[in-house]
Structure formats: structure tokens, C-alpha cells
Amino acid sequence: MDINLNQLKKICIDFFRLAGTGFSLWDENRNNIFSYPEKHVSFCKAIRDNKNLYMKCAVSDKKGLDEVDRTKKPYIYTCHMGLTEAIVPILQDDEIAGYLMMGQIAEKEKIDEIVKIINNLKDSSQYKQKLCKSLEESTVYSREKIEYCVNILKVLIDYMNLSYVFERNNSSVFSRAKKYVSDNIASQVKPKDICKSIGISQSTLYKEIKKNAGTSPERFIKEAKIKKAKSLLSQTSLSISEVAERVGIPDVNYFIRVFKSETGLPPLKYRKKSIGEVQ
């Protein structure tokens, strides 16, 4: 997913001024790309001071994202501390290309429940007081207003797709993937790394590499590494371990096995044969 960040930031700021609640953009691999406001609300900031509670936040978000992946529909849910959040999928060609997450909101009808959750924590009374005080500073909406905001987000996503704030550039996916692999051949490249770098879903990557190279991304990466290794063996005097490192396979014994499996020759024999052919 390619993003016009300047335009997105303007939309985020306008939404915040209108609705009073922030949101964040996440890619299809669940990496946070942008948030507004950048700072967490006081309540969530206080929660993050407690490692155990913060870990539960990640679990709540994962459950929400999993539900959106399953249904491909917006999902409003309550986190472990009782705050209400929402996730709206960014759909392109019926595939999830990212997510807009809205929160964190104290639902008017659930304030008493949130206070009860705070009081039941096995923490100091001072920490509980801190949470209760920060809760008073939180955005408080009715359930109905939260649903209105989610509907606005859905409209915003349609607008951003139509105005190319979010854009898929499928025609150059293969060339961009190929360049990424070439530029990072010395690293242990994985398909998810390519997706994250060029902003596409894994399904799009598999489809484009299959169409252009007739193979899977994993096989495509391996073939690129072997091709580079063959070049280094025939054109340089680097040791086998150095060649292995240059192609992102630091375990030299594993490199030798893979190279022999792919070429029919161990690296040293390949080098001798290729030098002989050149001479």
C-alpha cells in the first residue's frame, strides 16, 4: 500500500478536530504507520506504566484485528480496561490492505464498569487513583456516537481510496520486489520483509511473483541468493564463508548444502569449474 502521508495527516487532524478522538493507520502486516495525536491519552499512558496491563493491551488489539481479518468488516470492541475502540479495514480488491484504528474512548454507559475494573486491580491505591484521575480526562461518548464515528471512518476510507491517498501500484510490484531482494541480498530476507518495505499484502506479492517469475516468493529469494553466490564464486577470490555472508546465509555448512542442492556442485567445485571454463 502506497500512502500520501501529507494528505493522510491532514485528514487525521481534521477527523480529530471534528470527532475529538484520535486514530492510527496500520498496514496489512499490523505495523503502525501513523497516529494522530502522536501522544497517548492520559489513561492509556498510565496503563503503559504497568507492564502486565500493557501486555494485555496488545492481546486486546490482536483479538480485534483477528476479528476484522475474519469478517473484513468494522469491529467495535472493549479492551481489558473497559475502554471502547474500533477497527475499520482498508479494503482494496476485497483484500485487507491496512487498518484504521479509533480510540481510546470511555463509553458513557460503561464508566462505572471501568471504575470497578480499576478498583479490582492488584495495584497500589496511589496507582488506582492515578488511573481514576486520568479517566476523567478521557473522551466520553455514547455508544451511538461511537458508531457514527465508525461510519465516518468508512466513508473516509472510500474517499482516500478514490483520491489515491491509499494506492496500490501493482504494475511495478514485481520490479520493486526484485529490487528489494537485490538490495538486501546480504540479509535473511523473508516475504513479509518485502511486503512491509513496498507496502503490499502477502497475497499480492505471491500473485505477482507467480505471474512474473513462475514461482513462490520463498523460491524467488533463494534463486536470487544462489545466482549472486555463483557470481561471487566465479568472479572474486572471496572465501566460501565470505560468499555465504554476502548472500545472507551466515551458516557456511548450510550454505554449502543449499548451494549443492541447487547447482549439483559444492561451492569449491563450482568455482574451479567456472574458472576453468573462463580460462
C-alpha positions as CSV (number, residue, x, y, z in Angstrom):
1,M,0.0,0.0,0.0
2,D,1.5,3.3,-1.1
3,I,0.4,6.3,1.1
4,N,0.3,10.0,0.5
5,L,1.3,10.8,4.1
6,N,0.9,14.6,3.9
7,Q,-2.7,14.2,2.7
8,L,-3.3,11.5,5.3
9,K,-2.0,13.6,8.2
10,K,-4.4,16.5,7.2
11,I,-7.3,14.1,7.1
12,C,-6.3,12.7,10.5
13,I,-6.1,16.2,12.1
14,D,-9.4,17.2,10.6
15,F,-11.0,14.0,11.9
16,F,-9.6,14.6,15.4
17,R,-10.9,18.2,15.5
18,L,-14.3,17.0,14.4
19,A,-14.7,13.9,16.4
20,G,-12.4,14.6,19.3
21,T,-10.9,11.1,19.1
22,G,-7.6,10.1,17.5
23,F,-6.9,7.2,15.2
24,S,-4.0,5.3,13.8
25,L,-3.1,3.7,10.5
26,W,-1.7,0.2,10.4
27,D,-0.5,-1.8,7.3
28,E,-1.7,-5.3,6.5
29,N,1.2,-6.7,8.5
30,R,0.0,-4.9,11.6
31,N,2.8,-2.3,11.6
32,N,1.8,1.1,12.9
33,I,2.5,3.7,10.1
34,F,1.0,6.9,11.5
35,S,-1.0,8.0,14.6
36,Y,-2.8,11.3,15.5
37,P,-2.4,12.6,18.1
38,E,1.1,11.1,18.4
39,K,0.9,11.0,22.2
40,H,-1.4,8.5,24.0
41,V,-4.3,9.8,26.1
42,S,-3.6,10.1,29.8
43,F,-5.4,6.9,30.8
44,C,-3.6,4.8,28.3
45,K,-0.3,6.4,29.1
46,A,-0.8,5.4,32.8
47,I,-1.7,1.9,31.7
48,R,1.6,1.6,29.8
49,D,3.4,2.3,33.1
50,N,2.3,-1.1,34.2
51,K,4.0,-3.8,32.2
52,N,1.4,-6.5,32.9
53,L,-1.5,-4.3,31.9
54,Y,0.3,-3.0,28.8
55,M,0.8,-6.6,27.6
56,K,-2.9,-7.2,27.9
57,C,-3.5,-4.1,25.7
58,A,-1.6,-5.9,22.9
59,V,-3.8,-9.0,23.4
60,S,-6.9,-6.9,23.1
61,D,-5.7,-5.3,19.9
62,K,-4.8,-8.7,18.4
63,K,-8.2,-10.1,19.1
64,G,-9.8,-7.1,17.5
65,L,-7.5,-7.3,14.4
66,D,-8.2,-11.1,14.1
67,E,-11.9,-10.5,14.1
68,V,-11.6,-7.9,11.3
69,D,-9.4,-10.3,9.3
70,R,-12.1,-12.9,9.7
71,T,-15.1,-10.7,8.7
72,K,-13.4,-7.9,6.7
73,K,-15.9,-5.6,8.4
74,P,-15.5,-2.8,11.0
75,Y,-15.4,-4.0,14.6
76,I,-16.1,-2.2,17.8
77,Y,-14.8,-3.8,20.9
78,T,-13.9,-3.2,24.6
79,C,-10.3,-3.5,25.8
80,H,-9.4,-5.3,29.0
81,M,-9.6,-2.0,30.9
82,G,-13.1,-1.2,29.7
83,L,-12.3,1.4,27.1
84,T,-14.0,1.2,23.7
85,E,-12.0,1.0,20.5
86,A,-12.8,0.4,16.8
87,I,-11.0,-1.1,13.8
88,V,-12.1,-0.4,10.3
89,P,-10.4,-2.4,7.5
90,I,-9.0,-0.7,4.4
91,L,-10.2,-3.0,1.6
92,Q,-8.7,-3.0,-1.9
93,D,-9.8,-5.6,-4.4
94,D,-11.6,-7.3,-1.4
95,E,-8.2,-7.8,0.3
96,I,-7.2,-6.1,3.6
97,A,-4.5,-3.6,2.7
98,G,-4.4,-2.0,6.2
99,Y,-6.5,-0.9,9.1
100,L,-7.7,2.4,10.7
101,M,-8.0,2.1,14.5
102,M,-10.0,4.5,16.5
103,G,-9.8,5.0,20.3
104,Q,-9.5,5.1,23.1
105,I,-13.0,6.1,24.3
106,A,-14.7,5.9,27.7
107,E,-18.2,4.8,26.7
108,K,-20.7,6.8,28.7
109,E,-22.8,3.8,29.7
110,K,-19.7,1.9,30.9
111,I,-17.9,4.5,33.2
112,D,-19.0,2.6,36.3
113,E,-17.7,-0.6,34.9
114,I,-14.3,0.9,34.1
115,V,-14.0,2.3,37.7
116,K,-14.9,-1.1,39.0
117,I,-12.1,-2.7,36.9
118,I,-9.6,-0.1,38.2
119,N,-10.6,-0.8,41.8
120,N,-10.2,-4.5,41.4
121,L,-6.6,-4.2,40.2
122,K,-4.0,-5.7,42.5
123,D,-2.0,-2.5,42.5
124,S,-1.3,0.3,44.9
125,S,-4.1,2.7,45.9
126,Q,-1.9,5.5,44.6
127,Y,-1.8,3.9,41.1
128,K,-5.5,3.3,41.1
129,Q,-6.1,6.9,42.0
130,K,-3.9,7.9,39.1
131,L,-5.9,5.8,36.7
132,C,-9.2,7.2,38.0
133,K,-8.0,10.8,37.7
134,S,-6.7,10.1,34.1
135,L,-10.0,8.5,33.3
136,E,-11.7,11.9,34.0
137,E,-9.6,13.4,31.1
138,S,-10.7,10.7,28.6
139,T,-13.0,11.3,25.7
140,V,-16.5,10.1,26.8
141,Y,-19.0,9.2,24.1
142,S,-22.3,7.3,23.9
143,R,-22.3,4.0,22.0
144,E,-24.4,5.7,19.3
145,K,-21.8,8.4,18.8
146,I,-19.0,5.8,18.5
147,E,-21.0,4.1,15.8
148,Y,-21.4,7.4,14.0
149,C,-17.6,7.9,14.1
150,V,-17.0,4.4,12.7
151,N,-19.4,5.2,9.8
152,I,-17.4,8.4,9.1
153,L,-14.2,6.3,9.0
154,K,-15.7,4.0,6.5
155,V,-16.6,7.0,4.3
156,L,-13.1,8.4,4.8
157,I,-11.5,5.2,3.6
158,D,-13.6,5.2,0.4
159,Y,-12.6,8.8,-0.1
160,M,-8.9,8.1,0.5
161,N,-9.0,5.2,-2.0
162,L,-10.7,7.3,-4.6
163,S,-8.4,10.2,-4.2
164,Y,-5.3,7.9,-4.1
165,V,-4.3,8.7,-0.5
166,F,-4.0,4.9,-0.4
167,E,-2.8,3.4,-3.7
168,R,-1.8,0.0,-5.0
169,N,0.8,0.1,-7.7
170,N,0.5,-3.5,-8.9
171,S,2.2,-2.9,-12.3
172,S,5.5,-2.3,-10.6
173,V,5.2,-4.8,-7.7
174,F,7.5,-7.4,-9.3
175,S,10.2,-4.9,-10.2
176,R,10.0,-3.3,-6.7
177,A,10.2,-6.8,-5.1
178,K,13.1,-7.8,-7.3
179,K,15.0,-4.6,-6.4
180,Y,14.3,-5.1,-2.7
181,V,15.7,-8.6,-2.8
182,S,18.7,-7.5,-4.8
183,D,19.4,-4.5,-2.5
184,N,19.1,-6.7,0.6
185,I,20.7,-9.9,-0.7
186,A,23.1,-10.0,2.3
187,S,20.2,-10.1,4.7
188,Q,18.0,-13.0,5.6
189,V,15.1,-11.7,3.5
190,K,11.6,-13.1,4.1
191,P,8.5,-12.4,2.0
192,K,7.0,-10.3,4.9
193,D,10.0,-8.0,4.7
194,I,9.3,-7.3,1.1
195,C,5.7,-6.7,1.8
196,K,6.5,-4.3,4.6
197,S,9.0,-2.4,2.5
198,I,7.0,-1.9,-0.6
199,G,3.6,-1.7,1.1
200,I,1.6,-4.6,-0.3
201,S,-0.2,-7.7,1.1
202,Q,1.4,-11.1,1.1
203,S,-1.3,-12.4,-1.2
204,T,-0.4,-9.7,-3.8
205,L,3.3,-10.5,-3.5
206,Y,2.6,-14.2,-4.1
207,K,0.3,-13.4,-7.1
208,E,2.8,-11.0,-8.8
209,I,5.9,-13.2,-8.3
210,K,4.0,-16.2,-9.5
211,K,2.8,-14.3,-12.6
212,N,6.2,-12.8,-13.4
213,A,8.7,-15.5,-12.2
214,G,6.5,-18.6,-12.2
215,T,7.4,-19.4,-8.6
216,S,6.8,-18.5,-4.9
217,P,8.5,-15.6,-3.1
218,E,10.5,-18.0,-1.0
219,R,11.8,-19.8,-4.1
220,F,12.4,-16.4,-5.8
221,I,14.6,-15.2,-2.9
222,K,16.5,-18.5,-2.8
223,E,17.2,-18.4,-6.5
224,A,18.4,-14.8,-6.2
225,K,20.8,-15.7,-3.5
226,I,22.2,-18.7,-5.4
227,K,22.6,-16.5,-8.5
228,K,24.6,-14.0,-6.5
229,A,26.7,-16.7,-4.9
230,K,27.6,-18.1,-8.3
231,S,28.7,-14.7,-9.5
232,L,30.8,-14.1,-6.4
233,L,32.4,-17.6,-6.7
234,S,33.3,-17.2,-10.3
235,Q,34.4,-13.5,-10.3
236,T,36.0,-13.0,-6.8
237,S,38.5,-14.7,-4.6
238,L,36.3,-14.4,-1.5
239,S,36.3,-17.5,0.8
240,I,33.2,-19.7,0.9
241,S,32.3,-18.3,4.3
242,E,32.6,-14.8,3.0
243,V,30.4,-15.6,0.0
244,A,27.8,-17.2,2.3
245,E,27.7,-14.0,4.4
246,R,27.4,-11.8,1.3
247,V,24.2,-13.7,0.3
248,G,22.7,-13.7,3.7
249,I,23.3,-17.3,4.7
250,P,25.8,-17.0,7.6
251,D,25.8,-20.7,8.4
252,V,28.5,-21.8,6.0
253,N,27.6,-25.5,6.2
254,Y,24.0,-24.8,5.5
255,F,25.1,-22.6,2.6
256,I,27.2,-25.4,1.1
257,R,24.2,-27.8,1.4
258,V,21.8,-25.4,-0.3
259,F,24.2,-24.4,-3.0
260,K,25.0,-28.1,-3.9
261,S,21.3,-28.9,-3.8
262,E,20.5,-26.1,-6.3
263,T,23.5,-26.4,-8.6
264,G,24.6,-30.0,-8.3
265,L,28.1,-28.9,-7.2
266,P,29.6,-27.8,-3.8
267,P,30.8,-24.2,-3.9
268,L,34.5,-25.0,-4.3
269,K,34.0,-27.4,-7.2
270,Y,31.7,-24.8,-8.9
271,R,34.4,-22.2,-8.5
272,K,37.0,-24.5,-10.1
273,K,34.7,-25.5,-12.9
274,S,33.7,-21.9,-13.7
275,I,37.3,-20.6,-13.6
276,G,38.3,-23.4,-15.9
277,E,35.5,-22.6,-18.3
278,V,36.6,-18.9,-18.3
279,Q,40.2,-19.8,-19.0
